[in-house]
Amino acid sequence: MFITTQSIQAETAYRHERTKREFRATARSESQERAPKPEPRHARRALRPTHAA
């Protein structure tokens, strides 16, 4: 495999984009883990008509 300045630049750009993509995915999954989970609602209460109806 030939090592040229273009191949080095392409490899560097690829690694840079991959690092950014992995960082965004990690930050997103961590924020979802820290987010409060919604409390389950009672089924009959969820189906009850509201006063605005």
N, C-alpha and C positions, 0 to 999 in steps of 0.2 A: 504494500500500500504506500502510495506516495504522500509525503507530508508537504503540503504547500500552505502558503499563507491563507488561501481561501478555505482550505479544509480545516485549518485551525480556527478560523473565524466562525465557520459553520458549526463546528463542534462546541465552541464556547457559547454561541447563541443558543444552541439546542439545550445545553446544560443549564443556561440561565433561565430559559423558559420553563424547563422541567422543574427547577427549584422553585420558581414563582408559583407554578401550578400546585406543587405539593404543599407549599406553605398555605395557599388559600384553602385547600381541602382540609388541612389539619385545623386551621383556625375555625372553619365552618363546623366541623364535627365537634370541636371542643365547646363552641358556643351552644350547640344543640344539647350537649350533655348538661351544661350549666343552667339551661332554661328551665323554669318551673313547669312541671307537668300539669296539664289541666285536670281538675278533679272530675271523675266520672259523674254524670248526672243521672238521676233516676229516670227510667224510660217513660213512665206515665207523666212525669212532670214536664219532660221535653215535648210531649205531644199535646199538652194542654193548650187551648187557644189563648191568645193574649188579649189584653183589654183593648188594644188598638184595632183588633179585627172587627 
